[in-house]
Amino acid sequence: MAPLTGVAVIFTSMRTDGHDAEYDDMADQMFALARLQDGFISVDSVRDPVTRLGITVSYWRDEASARAWKQVNEHLVAQAQGKEHWYASYEVVVADISRRYAYTD
């Protein structure tokens, strides 16, 4: 496992009911676009289909890269649509990564 330093942007959201196809399309577009951004490292995302709680963690080289992603025009559009249609609530936490380890059986 390669060392991972930088920042993690932790996006925790509660989805509204409906608009699932549009949301899924936009999420796919945002994941593809994020991967093209300077400083992008990786992304992990999960959503519970019953509770509609989701957690997406994107990893960035540094805080400047994460801030630049927040201002990408297509991402700004997705953020506005999220507030209007897809999210009952959300929270964003930006954290410095100090270490990483894993286990695989």
FITI-70893 format. One record per atom (N, C-alpha, C): residue number from 1; residue in three letters; atom name; x, y, z. Coordinates in pm, whole numbers, plus 50000, padded with zeros to 5 digits. Layout:
// FITI-70893
{NUM,'ALA','CA',{X,Y,Z}}
...
This chain:
// FITI-70893
{1,'MET','N',{50085,49883,50000}}
{1,'MET','CA',{50000,50000,50000}}
{1,'MET','C',{50089,50123,50000}}
{2,'ALA','N',{50064,50211,49906}}
{2,'ALA','CA',{50141,50335,49897}}
{2,'ALA','C',{50101,50429,50011}}
{3,'PRO','N',{50196,50506,50060}}
{3,'PRO','CA',{50162,50603,50164}}
{3,'PRO','C',{50058,50703,50111}}
{4,'LEU','N',{49970,50742,50198}}
{4,'LEU','CA',{49867,50839,50161}}
{4,'LEU','C',{49878,50958,50254}}
{5,'THR','N',{49904,51074,50197}}
{5,'THR','CA',{49903,51197,50273}}
{5,'THR','C',{49809,51292,50202}}
{6,'GLY','N',{49779,51403,50263}}
{6,'GLY','CA',{49691,51500,50201}}
{6,'GLY','C',{49569,51524,50287}}
{7,'VAL','N',{49455,51540,50221}}
{7,'VAL','CA',{49331,51565,50294}}
{7,'VAL','C',{49223,51469,50246}}
{8,'ALA','N',{49131,51442,50337}}
{8,'ALA','CA',{49012,51364,50307}}
{8,'ALA','C',{48892,51456,50322}}
{9,'VAL','N',{48806,51457,50221}}
{9,'VAL','CA',{48682,51533,50228}}
{9,'VAL','C',{48572,51430,50250}}
{10,'ILE','N',{48509,51437,50368}}
{10,'ILE','CA',{48408,51339,50408}}
{10,'ILE','C',{48272,51405,50393}}
{11,'PHE','N',{48194,51354,50299}}
{11,'PHE','CA',{48062,51408,50267}}
{11,'PHE','C',{47958,51306,50314}}
{12,'THR','N',{47885,51341,50419}}
{12,'THR','CA',{47781,51255,50474}}
{12,'THR','C',{47647,51318,50441}}
{13,'SER','N',{47559,51239,50380}}
{13,'SER','CA',{47432,51298,50335}}
{13,'SER','C',{47314,51207,50364}}
{14,'MET','N',{47199,51270,50376}}
{14,'MET','CA',{47072,51200,50386}}
{14,'MET','C',{46993,51237,50262}}
{15,'ARG','N',{46964,51136,50178}}
{15,'ARG','CA',{46893,51158,50053}}
{15,'ARG','C',{46743,51174,50077}}
{16,'THR','N',{46681,51255,49992}}
{16,'THR','CA',{46537,51263,49987}}
{16,'THR','C',{46484,51145,49908}}
{17,'ASP','N',{46353,51125,49909}}
{17,'ASP','CA',{46291,51022,49826}}
{17,'ASP','C',{46276,51076,49685}}
{18,'GLY','N',{46293,50990,49587}}
{18,'GLY','CA',{46272,51027,49448}}
{18,'GLY','C',{46396,51079,49380}}
{19,'HIS','N',{46383,51104,49251}}
{19,'HIS','CA',{46491,51157,49168}}
{19,'HIS','C',{46614,51066,49166}}
{20,'ASP','N',{46594,50936,49191}}
{20,'ASP','CA',{46707,50845,49204}}
{20,'ASP','C',{46788,50834,49075}}
{21,'ALA','N',{46722,50821,48961}}
{21,'ALA','CA',{46795,50806,48834}}
{21,'ALA','C',{46878,50930,48804}}
{22,'GLU','N',{46820,51048,48825}}
{22,'GLU','CA',{46893,51172,48801}}
{22,'GLU','C',{47011,51184,48896}}
{23,'TYR','N',{46990,51147,49021}}
{23,'TYR','CA',{47097,51153,49119}}
{23,'TYR','C',{47211,51059,49080}}
{24,'ASP','N',{47177,50936,49045}}
{24,'ASP','CA',{47279,50838,49008}}
{24,'ASP','C',{47360,50885,48888}}
{25,'ASP','N',{47292,50943,48789}}
{25,'ASP','CA',{47362,50996,48671}}
{25,'ASP','C',{47458,51107,48709}}
{26,'MET','N',{47411,51199,48793}}
{26,'MET','CA',{47496,51311,48833}}
{26,'MET','C',{47613,51262,48918}}
{27,'ALA','N',{47588,51168,49007}}
{27,'ALA','CA',{47697,51114,49089}}
{27,'ALA','C',{47804,51051,49001}}
{28,'ASP','N',{47762,50974,48902}}
{28,'ASP','CA',{47859,50913,48810}}
{28,'ASP','C',{47940,51020,48736}}
{29,'GLN','N',{47872,51126,48692}}
{29,'GLN','CA',{47941,51235,48623}}
{29,'GLN','C',{48042,51304,48715}}
{30,'MET','N',{48002,51326,48841}}
{30,'MET','CA',{48092,51394,48936}}
{30,'MET','C',{48213,51307,48970}}
{31,'PHE','N',{48192,51176,48986}}
{31,'PHE','CA',{48306,51087,49013}}
{31,'PHE','C',{48403,51091,48896}}
{32,'ALA','N',{48351,51085,48774}}
{32,'ALA','CA',{48438,51088,48654}}
{32,'ALA','C',{48511,51220,48644}}
{33,'LEU','N',{48443,51331,48671}}
{33,'LEU','CA',{48505,51463,48662}}
{33,'LEU','C',{48609,51482,48773}}
{34,'ALA','N',{48578,51437,48893}}
{34,'ALA','CA',{48673,51452,49004}}
{34,'ALA','C',{48804,51382,48973}}
{35,'ARG','N',{48794,51264,48910}}
{35,'ARG','CA',{48915,51188,48877}}
{35,'ARG','C',{49008,51264,48783}}
{36,'LEU','N',{48955,51361,48710}}
{36,'LEU','CA',{49035,51439,48615}}
{36,'LEU','C',{49103,51560,48679}}
{37,'GLN','N',{49067,51591,48804}}
{37,'GLN','CA',{49116,51713,48868}}
{37,'GLN','C',{49257,51695,48920}}
{38,'ASP','N',{49336,51800,48908}}
{38,'ASP','CA',{49470,51801,48963}}
{38,'ASP','C',{49462,51781,49114}}
{39,'GLY','N',{49540,51689,49165}}
{39,'GLY','CA',{49544,51665,49309}}
{39,'GLY','C',{49450,51556,49356}}
{40,'PHE','N',{49363,51504,49268}}
{40,'PHE','CA',{49273,51396,49307}}
{40,'PHE','C',{49353,51269,49330}}
{41,'ILE','N',{49321,51196,49438}}
{41,'ILE','CA',{49386,51070,49467}}
{41,'ILE','C',{49289,50953,49447}}
{42,'SER','N',{49177,50956,49519}}
{42,'SER','CA',{49079,50848,49506}}
{42,'SER','C',{48949,50889,49574}}
{43,'VAL','N',{48848,50802,49559}}
{43,'VAL','CA',{48718,50827,49622}}
{43,'VAL','C',{48656,50693,49661}}
{44,'ASP','N',{48589,50693,49774}}
{44,'ASP','CA',{48511,50579,49822}}
{44,'ASP','C',{48372,50630,49856}}
{45,'SER','N',{48269,50551,49822}}
{45,'SER','CA',{48133,50598,49847}}
{45,'SER','C',{48041,50479,49877}}
{46,'VAL','N',{47954,50497,49976}}
{46,'VAL','CA',{47854,50396,50010}}
{46,'VAL','C',{47722,50466,50044}}
{47,'ARG','N',{47612,50397,50018}}
{47,'ARG','CA',{47481,50449,50057}}
{47,'ARG','C',{47393,50333,50100}}
{48,'ASP','N',{47326,50349,50213}}
{48,'ASP','CA',{47231,50248,50259}}
{48,'ASP','C',{47098,50272,50188}}
{49,'PRO','N',{47049,50175,50110}}
{49,'PRO','CA',{46926,50195,50034}}
{49,'PRO','C',{46801,50209,50121}}
{50,'VAL','N',{46808,50160,50244}}
{50,'VAL','CA',{46692,50168,50332}}
{50,'VAL','C',{46686,50303,50403}}
{51,'THR','N',{46795,50340,50469}}
{51,'THR','CA',{46794,50466,50545}}
{51,'THR','C',{46825,50586,50457}}
{52,'ARG','N',{46885,50561,50339}}
{52,'ARG','CA',{46926,50663,50242}}
{52,'ARG','C',{47043,50749,50293}}
{53,'LEU','N',{47110,50703,50399}}
{53,'LEU','CA',{47231,50768,50448}}
{53,'LEU','C',{47347,50730,50358}}
{54,'GLY','N',{47425,50829,50316}}
{54,'GLY','CA',{47541,50803,50232}}
{54,'GLY','C',{47665,50869,50287}}
{55,'ILE','N',{47779,50806,50260}}
{55,'ILE','CA',{47908,50862,50298}}
{55,'ILE','C',{48001,50850,50178}}
{56,'THR','N',{48054,50963,50135}}
{56,'THR','CA',{48154,50966,50028}}
{56,'THR','C',{48278,51033,50082}}
{57,'VAL','N',{48392,50967,50065}}
{57,'VAL','CA',{48519,51022,50109}}
{57,'VAL','C',{48607,51038,49986}}
{58,'SER','N',{48644,51161,49956}}
{58,'SER','CA',{48739,51184,49847}}
{58,'SER','C',{48871,51226,49908}}
{59,'TYR','N',{48978,51178,49845}}
{59,'TYR','CA',{49113,51203,49894}}
{59,'TYR','C',{49185,51293,49795}}
{60,'TRP','N',{49252,51395,49848}}
{60,'TRP','CA',{49318,51497,49767}}
{60,'TRP','C',{49461,51518,49814}}
{61,'ARG','N',{49545,51558,49724}}
{61,'ARG','CA',{49687,51583,49753}}
{61,'ARG','C',{49704,51685,49865}}
{62,'ASP','N',{49620,51791,49862}}
{62,'ASP','CA',{49631,51897,49961}}
{62,'ASP','C',{49498,51972,49966}}
{63,'GLU','N',{49487,52061,50061}}
{63,'GLU','CA',{49361,52134,50078}}
{63,'GLU','C',{49331,52224,49958}}
{64,'ALA','N',{49434,52278,49897}}
{64,'ALA','CA',{49412,52362,49779}}
{64,'ALA','C',{49345,52283,49666}}
{65,'SER','N',{49385,52158,49648}}
{65,'SER','CA',{49322,52073,49546}}
{65,'SER','C',{49176,52047,49579}}
{66,'ALA','N',{49148,52019,49706}}
{66,'ALA','CA',{49010,51994,49748}}
{66,'ALA','C',{48925,52120,49730}}
{67,'ARG','N',{48979,52235,49765}}
{67,'ARG','CA',{48906,52361,49747}}
{67,'ARG','C',{48882,52391,49599}}
{68,'ALA','N',{48979,52361,49516}}
{68,'ALA','CA',{48962,52384,49372}}
{68,'ALA','C',{48850,52297,49318}}
{69,'TRP','N',{48840,52172,49363}}
{69,'TRP','CA',{48731,52084,49320}}
{69,'TRP','C',{48596,52143,49358}}
{70,'LYS','N',{48586,52198,49476}}
{70,'LYS','CA',{48459,52255,49522}}
{70,'LYS','C',{48412,52366,49428}}
{71,'GLN','N',{48504,52433,49357}}
{71,'GLN','CA',{48470,52547,49271}}
{71,'GLN','C',{48458,52512,49123}}
{72,'VAL','N',{48475,52386,49084}}
{72,'VAL','CA',{48458,52346,48944}}
{72,'VAL','C',{48313,52370,48905}}
{73,'ASN','N',{48290,52437,48793}}
{73,'ASN','CA',{48156,52480,48754}}
{73,'ASN','C',{48053,52366,48756}}
{74,'GLU','N',{48087,52253,48696}}
{74,'GLU','CA',{47992,52141,48692}}
{74,'GLU','C',{47961,52090,48833}}
{75,'HIS','N',{48061,52097,48920}}
{75,'HIS','CA',{48039,52056,49058}}
{75,'HIS','C',{47950,52157,49131}}
{76,'LEU','N',{47966,52286,49102}}
{76,'LEU','CA',{47878,52387,49160}}
{76,'LEU','C',{47732,52363,49119}}
{77,'VAL','N',{47711,52327,48993}}
{77,'VAL','CA',{47576,52295,48944}}
{77,'VAL','C',{47521,52175,49020}}
{78,'ALA','N',{47601,52070,49035}}
{78,'ALA','CA',{47558,51951,49108}}
{78,'ALA','C',{47525,51984,49253}}
{79,'GLN','N',{47605,52070,49315}}
{79,'GLN','CA',{47579,52110,49453}}
{79,'GLN','C',{47443,52180,49464}}
{80,'ALA','N',{47415,52270,49372}}
{80,'ALA','CA',{47287,52341,49374}}
{80,'ALA','C',{47171,52245,49354}}
{81,'GLN','N',{47185,52152,49261}}
{81,'GLN','CA',{47078,52054,49237}}
{81,'GLN','C',{47060,51963,49358}}
{82,'GLY','N',{47171,51932,49424}}
{82,'GLY','CA',{47162,51850,49546}}
{82,'GLY','C',{47078,51918,49653}}
{83,'LYS','N',{47104,52046,49674}}
{83,'LYS','CA',{47026,52120,49775}}
{83,'LYS','C',{46879,52128,49736}}
{84,'GLU','N',{46854,52144,49607}}
{84,'GLU','CA',{46716,52163,49560}}
{84,'GLU','C',{46638,52031,49553}}
{85,'HIS','N',{46704,51921,49513}}
{85,'HIS','CA',{46629,51798,49483}}
{85,'HIS','C',{46667,51676,49565}}
{86,'TRP','N',{46796,51657,49594}}
{86,'TRP','CA',{46842,51525,49636}}
{86,'TRP','C',{46873,51507,49783}}
{87,'TYR','N',{46905,51614,49854}}
{87,'TYR','CA',{46949,51598,49992}}
{87,'TYR','C',{46851,51661,50090}}
{88,'ALA','N',{46817,51581,50192}}
{88,'ALA','CA',{46742,51636,50305}}
{88,'ALA','C',{46840,51710,50397}}
{89,'SER','N',{46963,51658,50403}}
{89,'SER','CA',{47069,51722,50481}}
{89,'SER','C',{47203,51666,50438}}
{90,'TYR','N',{47309,51740,50469}}
{90,'TYR','CA',{47443,51688,50447}}
{90,'TYR','C',{47541,51761,50537}}
{91,'GLU','N',{47658,51701,50551}}
{91,'GLU','CA',{47767,51760,50628}}
{91,'GLU','C',{47896,51729,50554}}
{92,'VAL','N',{47987,51825,50553}}
{92,'VAL','CA',{48119,51807,50493}}
{92,'VAL','C',{48224,51829,50601}}
{93,'VAL','N',{48316,51734,50610}}
{93,'VAL','CA',{48429,51745,50702}}
{93,'VAL','C',{48556,51731,50618}}
{94,'VAL','N',{48649,51824,50635}}
{94,'VAL','CA',{48778,51816,50567}}
{94,'VAL','C',{48882,51786,50675}}
{95,'ALA','N',{48956,51676,50654}}
{95,'ALA','CA',{49049,51630,50756}}
{95,'ALA','C',{49187,51605,50696}}
{96,'ASP','N',{49290,51643,50770}}
{96,'ASP','CA',{49426,51609,50732}}
{96,'ASP','C',{49449,51461,50759}}
{97,'ILE','N',{49516,51395,50666}}
{97,'ILE','CA',{49548,51253,50682}}
{97,'ILE','C',{49686,51243,50747}}
{98,'SER','N',{49691,51179,50862}}
{98,'SER','CA',{49819,51167,50932}}
{98,'SER','C',{49879,51027,50918}}
{99,'ARG','N',{49795,50925,50896}}
{99,'ARG','CA',{49846,50790,50873}}
{99,'ARG','C',{49737,50704,50814}}
{100,'ARG','N',{49780,50588,50761}}
{100,'ARG','CA',{49686,50496,50699}}
{100,'ARG','C',{49739,50355,50717}}
{101,'TYR','N',{49649,50262,50743}}
{101,'TYR','CA',{49685,50120,50748}}
{101,'TYR','C',{49564,50039,50708}}
{102,'ALA','N',{49587,49913,50673}}
{102,'ALA','CA',{49478,49827,50625}}
{102,'ALA','C',{49506,49683,50662}}
{103,'TYR','N',{49404,49602,50651}}
{103,'TYR','CA',{49413,49458,50671}}
{103,'TYR','C',{49342,49391,50556}}
{104,'THR','N',{49402,49288,50500}}
{104,'THR','CA',{49339,49207,50397}}
{104,'THR','C',{49366,49061,50430}}
{105,'ASP','N',{49262,48981,50433}}
{105,'ASP','CA',{49278,48839,50462}}
{105,'ASP','C',{49298,48762,50335}}
